[in-house]
Amino acid sequence: AKYKQKCAELTGRKDVISHAFTSSDPFYTDATNSVQDVKIYSTVFYDPVLPPFLSTAKFTTLLNGVLVTFDKDTVQPGGAGSFECVSVLNLTVTKKTLGTDWIGDGALCSWLSASSLKVTFGMGPTVIPDD
Protein backbone atom coordinates (compact mmCIF):
# COMPACT_ATOMS: atom_id res chain seq x y z
CA ALA A 1 0.00 0.00 0.00
CA LYS A 2 1.25 3.43 -0.86
CA TYR A 3 0.74 6.18 1.68
CA LYS A 4 0.29 9.77 0.51
CA GLN A 5 2.55 12.00 2.60
CA LYS A 6 2.28 15.20 0.60
CA CYS A 7 -0.71 17.09 -0.70
CA ALA A 8 -0.01 20.21 -2.78
CA GLU A 9 -3.67 21.27 -2.56
CA LEU A 10 -3.35 21.76 1.20
CA THR A 11 -0.16 23.84 1.25
CA GLY A 12 -0.49 27.61 1.68
CA ARG A 13 -4.22 27.65 1.11
CA LYS A 14 -6.49 30.38 2.44
CA ASP A 15 -9.45 29.29 4.54
CA VAL A 16 -12.35 31.33 5.84
CA ILE A 17 -14.08 30.63 9.12
CA SER A 18 -17.65 31.87 9.09
CA HIS A 19 -19.84 31.90 12.12
CA ALA A 20 -23.24 33.20 13.06
CA PHE A 21 -25.47 33.27 16.06
CA THR A 22 -29.11 33.89 16.74
CA SER A 23 -30.91 34.86 19.89
CA SER A 24 -34.44 35.58 20.95
CA ASP A 25 -33.00 38.24 23.25
CA PRO A 26 -33.74 41.68 21.69
CA PHE A 27 -30.43 43.08 22.99
CA TYR A 28 -28.52 40.74 20.64
CA THR A 29 -30.58 41.41 17.50
CA ASP A 30 -28.24 44.14 16.21
CA ALA A 31 -25.12 42.19 17.11
CA THR A 32 -25.84 39.45 14.53
CA ASN A 33 -24.89 41.78 11.69
CA SER A 34 -21.51 42.71 13.18
CA VAL A 35 -19.99 39.19 13.05
CA GLN A 36 -17.25 39.10 10.42
CA ASP A 37 -15.47 36.22 8.71
CA VAL A 38 -11.99 35.30 9.87
CA LYS A 39 -9.41 34.53 7.17
CA ILE A 40 -6.53 32.22 7.97
CA TYR A 41 -3.65 30.79 5.94
CA SER A 42 -2.95 27.16 6.63
CA THR A 43 -0.30 24.63 5.72
CA VAL A 44 -0.61 20.93 6.45
CA PHE A 45 2.43 19.17 7.88
CA TYR A 46 2.55 15.42 7.57
CA ASP A 47 4.11 13.03 10.04
CA PRO A 48 7.23 11.65 8.29
CA VAL A 49 6.75 8.27 9.98
CA LEU A 50 4.34 6.03 8.09
CA PRO A 51 1.59 4.37 10.14
CA PRO A 52 1.43 0.59 10.50
CA PHE A 53 -0.38 -1.13 7.63
CA LEU A 54 -2.42 -4.32 7.71
CA SER A 55 -0.19 -7.23 6.78
CA THR A 56 -2.43 -10.29 7.25
CA ALA A 57 -5.84 -11.21 8.60
CA LYS A 58 -6.52 -14.88 9.29
CA PHE A 59 -9.38 -16.73 10.99
CA THR A 60 -8.51 -18.18 14.40
CA THR A 61 -8.27 -21.96 14.75
CA LEU A 62 -11.74 -22.11 16.35
CA LEU A 63 -13.17 -19.76 13.67
CA ASN A 64 -14.50 -17.45 16.40
CA GLY A 65 -12.31 -14.52 15.47
CA VAL A 66 -9.58 -13.07 13.28
CA LEU A 67 -5.89 -12.56 13.98
CA VAL A 68 -4.71 -9.31 12.41
CA THR A 69 -1.01 -8.54 11.97
CA PHE A 70 0.54 -5.24 11.01
CA ASP A 71 3.76 -4.63 9.08
CA LYS A 72 5.37 -2.96 12.12
CA ASP A 73 4.70 -2.29 15.80
CA THR A 74 1.73 -0.12 16.74
CA VAL A 75 1.22 2.01 19.83
CA GLN A 76 -1.52 -0.47 20.79
CA PRO A 77 -4.49 1.91 20.86
CA GLY A 78 -7.38 0.70 22.96
CA GLY A 79 -5.15 -0.28 25.85
CA ALA A 80 -4.53 -3.52 27.65
CA GLY A 81 -7.07 -6.31 27.99
CA SER A 82 -10.23 -6.56 25.90
CA PHE A 83 -11.86 -3.46 24.41
CA GLU A 84 -14.46 -2.56 21.79
CA CYS A 85 -13.02 -3.05 18.32
CA VAL A 86 -14.59 0.18 17.08
CA SER A 87 -11.89 2.08 19.01
CA VAL A 88 -9.14 0.71 16.73
CA LEU A 89 -10.82 -0.60 13.57
CA ASN A 90 -12.60 1.36 10.88
CA LEU A 91 -15.77 -0.72 10.75
CA THR A 92 -17.10 0.58 7.46
CA VAL A 93 -19.78 -0.97 5.33
CA THR A 94 -18.42 -3.77 3.15
CA LYS A 95 -19.59 -4.37 -0.40
CA LYS A 96 -20.68 -7.95 0.28
CA THR A 97 -22.48 -7.58 3.60
CA LEU A 98 -23.89 -4.07 3.12
CA GLY A 99 -23.63 -3.66 6.87
CA THR A 100 -21.21 -2.74 9.60
CA ASP A 101 -21.87 -5.83 11.72
CA TRP A 102 -19.42 -8.08 9.87
CA ILE A 103 -17.56 -8.94 13.10
CA GLY A 104 -20.78 -9.34 15.08
CA ASP A 105 -22.54 -7.33 17.74
CA GLY A 106 -20.34 -6.88 20.81
CA ALA A 107 -17.09 -8.01 19.18
CA LEU A 108 -13.99 -7.47 21.32
CA CYS A 109 -10.37 -6.83 20.43
CA SER A 110 -7.18 -7.48 22.37
CA TRP A 111 -3.50 -6.98 21.59
CA LEU A 112 -1.39 -10.14 21.51
CA SER A 113 1.73 -8.08 20.78
CA ALA A 114 2.57 -4.61 19.50
CA SER A 115 1.93 -5.81 15.93
CA SER A 116 -0.74 -8.48 16.43
CA LEU A 117 -4.43 -7.87 17.20
CA LYS A 118 -7.03 -10.52 18.01
CA VAL A 119 -10.64 -9.81 17.04
CA THR A 120 -13.11 -12.05 18.87
CA PHE A 121 -16.42 -12.13 17.04
CA GLY A 122 -19.59 -10.95 18.73
CA MET A 123 -23.13 -12.22 18.09
CA GLY A 124 -24.04 -12.91 14.46
CA PRO A 125 -20.85 -12.13 12.55
CA THR A 126 -21.21 -12.11 8.76
CA VAL A 127 -17.56 -12.06 7.66
CA ILE A 128 -16.49 -14.71 5.17
CA PRO A 129 -13.15 -15.39 3.43
CA ASP A 130 -12.18 -12.71 0.86
CA ASP A 131 -14.36 -9.98 2.45
TIPA-567359 format. One record per residue (C-alpha): x, y, z; residue in three letters. Coordinates in pm, whole numbers, padded with zeros to 5 digits, always signed. Layout:
N
XYZALA ...
//
This chain:
131
+00000+00000+00000ALA +00125+00343-00086LYS +00074+00618+00168TYR +00029+00977+00051LYS +00255+01200+00260GLN +00228+01520+00060LYS -00071+01709-00070CYS -00001+02021-00278ALA -00367+02127-00256GLU -00335+02176+00120LEU -00016+02384+00125THR -00049+02761+00168GLY -00422+02765+00111ARG -00649+03038+00244LYS -00945+02929+00454ASP -01235+03133+00584VAL -01408+03063+00912ILE -01765+03187+00909SER -01984+03190+01212HIS -02324+03320+01306ALA -02547+03327+01606PHE -02911+03389+01674THR -03091+03486+01989SER -03444+03558+02095SER -03300+03824+02325ASP -03374+04168+02169PRO -03043+04308+02299PHE -02852+04074+02064TYR -03058+04141+01750THR -02824+04414+01621ASP -02512+04219+01711ALA -02584+03945+01453THR -02489+04178+01169ASN -02151+04271+01318SER -01999+03919+01305VAL -01725+03910+01042GLN -01547+03622+00871ASP -01199+03530+00987VAL -00941+03453+00717LYS -00653+03222+00797ILE -00365+03079+00594TYR -00295+02716+00663SER -00030+02463+00572THR -00061+02093+00645VAL +00243+01917+00788PHE +00255+01542+00757TYR +00411+01303+01004ASP +00723+01165+00829PRO +00675+00827+00998VAL +00434+00603+00809LEU +00159+00437+01014PRO +00143+00059+01050PRO -00038-00113+00763PHE -00242-00432+00771LEU -00019-00723+00678SER -00243-01029+00725THR -00584-01121+00860ALA -00652-01488+00929LYS -00938-01673+01099PHE -00851-01818+01440THR -00827-02196+01475THR -01174-02211+01635LEU -01317-01976+01367LEU -01450-01745+01640ASN -01231-01452+01547GLY -00958-01307+01328VAL -00589-01256+01398LEU -00471-00931+01241VAL -00101-00854+01197THR +00054-00524+01101PHE +00376-00463+00908ASP +00537-00296+01212LYS +00470-00229+01580ASP +00173-00012+01674THR +00122+00201+01983VAL -00152-00047+02079GLN -00449+00191+02086PRO -00738+00070+02296GLY -00515-00028+02585GLY -00453-00352+02765ALA -00707-00631+02799GLY -01023-00656+02590SER -01186-00346+02441PHE -01446-00256+02179GLU -01302-00305+01832CYS -01459+00018+01708VAL -01189+00208+01901SER -00914+00071+01673VAL -01082-00060+01357LEU -01260+00136+01088ASN -01577-00072+01075LEU -01710+00058+00746THR -01978-00097+00533VAL -01842-00377+00315THR -01959-00437-00040LYS -02068-00795+00028LYS -02248-00758+00360THR -02389-00407+00312LEU -02363-00366+00687GLY -02121-00274+00960THR -02187-00583+01172ASP -01942-00808+00987TRP -01756-00894+01310ILE -02078-00934+01508GLY -02254-00733+01774ASP -02034-00688+02081GLY -01709-00801+01918ALA -01399-00747+02132LEU -01037-00683+02043CYS -00718-00748+02237SER -00350-00698+02159TRP -00139-01014+02151LEU +00173-00808+02078SER +00257-00461+01950ALA +00193-00581+01593SER -00074-00848+01643SER -00443-00787+01720LEU -00703-01052+01801LYS -01064-00981+01704VAL -01311-01205+01887THR -01642-01213+01704PHE -01959-01095+01873GLY -02313-01222+01809MET -02404-01291+01446GLY -02085-01213+01255PRO -02121-01211+00876THR -01756-01206+00766VAL -01649-01471+00517ILE -01315-01539+00343PRO -01218-01271+00086ASP -01436-00998+00245ASP 
//
